[in-house]
Amino acid sequence: MKNNSDQYKKELIEVMFKIAKDKELLADFIKEILTPREFDNLGVRWQIVERLEKGEHHQAIAEALHLGVSTVTRGSREMRNKNGGFRRALKVIHK
């Protein structure tokens, strides 16, 4: 499976791209492809990004979301990349 991992990820992104305009379909797809815990974790990770963007401190975010500071720090490292996916996504949704 590892040998085809990149191909599988590209295919998954393509599927998500094609169905993204239908919010209900996208929601159903995500809920079915992920476990409830994985889906919850993605939601929490996005909250880290949103809170970091607002300037909240790492410790406050960690406490509010019941996480370790290291989890928040990882998100913070990703946010430093001005051309990264988090930054680009934030620009799109905050237009």
C-alpha positions as CSV (number, residue, x, y, z in Angstrom):
1,M,0.0,0.0,0.0
2,K,2.8,2.4,0.8
3,N,4.1,2.3,-2.8
4,N,0.8,3.7,-4.1
5,S,0.2,6.1,-1.2
6,D,0.9,9.3,-3.2
7,Q,-1.3,8.1,-6.0
8,Y,-4.1,7.3,-3.5
9,K,-3.8,10.8,-1.9
10,K,-3.9,12.5,-5.3
11,E,-7.0,10.6,-6.2
12,L,-8.7,11.5,-2.9
13,I,-8.0,15.2,-3.4
14,E,-9.4,14.9,-6.9
15,V,-12.6,13.3,-5.6
16,M,-13.0,16.0,-2.9
17,F,-12.4,18.7,-5.5
18,K,-15.1,17.4,-7.8
19,I,-17.7,17.1,-5.0
20,A,-16.8,20.3,-3.1
21,K,-19.5,22.4,-4.6
22,D,-22.2,20.1,-3.0
23,K,-21.8,20.8,0.7
24,E,-24.2,18.0,1.7
25,L,-22.4,15.5,-0.4
26,L,-19.0,16.6,0.8
27,A,-20.1,16.4,4.4
28,D,-21.5,12.9,3.9
29,F,-18.3,11.8,2.1
30,I,-16.1,13.1,4.8
31,K,-18.2,11.6,7.6
32,E,-18.1,8.2,5.9
33,I,-14.4,8.2,4.9
34,L,-13.2,9.3,8.3
35,T,-13.9,7.8,11.7
36,P,-15.8,10.1,14.1
37,R,-12.6,10.6,16.0
38,E,-10.6,11.5,12.9
39,F,-13.3,14.0,11.9
40,D,-13.3,15.5,15.4
41,N,-9.5,15.8,15.3
42,L,-9.6,17.7,11.9
43,G,-12.2,20.1,13.3
44,V,-10.0,20.8,16.4
45,R,-6.9,21.2,14.2
46,W,-8.8,23.8,12.1
47,Q,-9.7,25.6,15.4
48,I,-6.0,25.8,16.2
49,V,-5.4,27.5,12.9
50,E,-8.3,29.9,13.3
51,R,-7.3,30.9,16.8
52,L,-3.6,31.3,15.9
53,E,-4.7,33.6,13.1
54,K,-6.6,35.7,15.6
55,G,-3.4,36.0,17.7
56,E,-4.4,33.8,20.6
57,H,-1.5,32.5,22.7
58,H,-0.5,28.9,22.5
59,Q,-1.2,28.1,26.1
60,A,-4.7,29.7,25.9
61,I,-5.5,27.7,22.8
62,A,-4.2,24.4,24.3
63,E,-6.3,25.0,27.5
64,A,-9.5,26.0,25.6
65,L,-9.3,22.9,23.3
66,H,-7.9,20.5,25.9
67,L,-4.7,19.9,24.0
68,G,-1.0,19.8,24.6
69,V,0.9,22.9,23.8
70,S,3.0,20.9,21.4
71,T,-0.1,20.2,19.2
72,V,-0.7,23.9,19.0
73,T,3.0,24.6,18.3
74,R,2.8,22.2,15.3
75,G,0.0,24.3,13.9
76,S,2.0,27.4,14.6
77,R,5.0,26.1,12.6
78,E,2.7,25.4,9.6
79,M,1.3,28.9,9.9
80,R,4.8,30.4,9.5
81,N,4.8,29.2,5.8
82,K,3.2,32.2,4.1
83,N,2.5,30.1,1.0
84,G,1.3,27.1,2.9
85,G,-2.1,25.6,2.7
86,F,-3.3,27.0,6.0
87,R,-2.4,30.6,5.0
88,R,-3.9,30.2,1.6
89,A,-7.1,28.7,2.9
90,L,-7.5,31.5,5.4
91,K,-7.1,34.1,2.7
92,V,-9.8,32.4,0.6
93,I,-12.4,32.1,3.4
94,H,-11.7,35.6,4.9
95,K,-12.1,37.6,1.7
